[in-house]
Amino acid sequence: MNRGLLWITTAVFGAAATLMTSFGLLAALLFLLLAVPLVVRGAHLVALSGLLTGFGALWTFLMARQLSSGGTLDNSAFWLAVGLVPVAAGVGLLVFVTWREVSGGAAVRR
């Protein structure tokens, strides 16, 4: 599968898992099991990057929307971190994979 298409597909799975958390954590985890075949086959880091980025981006968007509408959350910094940490990890993985492909992995093999 094309790496760009794989990343977009898993990002959509990650965003949909965010929506599934409204039905409970178990529902979101069961939904993410659908993405396991995509992560296991082929480019593992690209697929994992898409999942993390998709989940974190939609989660952060929904939390920002909640806070901007005047809503309050107990411990809002924690709930924002639930979204921002996966986004940072996903983008970091994507940068690493891109760097590795551009440089040919020469620095990683040393």
C-alpha angles and dihedrals in degrees: 000000000000110000094229092051091046091053093049092047094051091044088057090049090051093049091048089051088057089057090047090060087077086071092048139280092277091057091052092049092048089050091051089055085072089065095052094091089054093050095044095050122067122332104025097180094048092051093046090048091054093049094049095044094046094048095044096044095052092042091052091046092052093046092049090049091050092050095044092053090062096262120142129215130195107244094001092177090064093050092048089050089054086066103032098051094057090045091053092046092047094048090045091054091048092051090048093050092046092048091048092052094045095047093040091239091280094138092047094053096054 
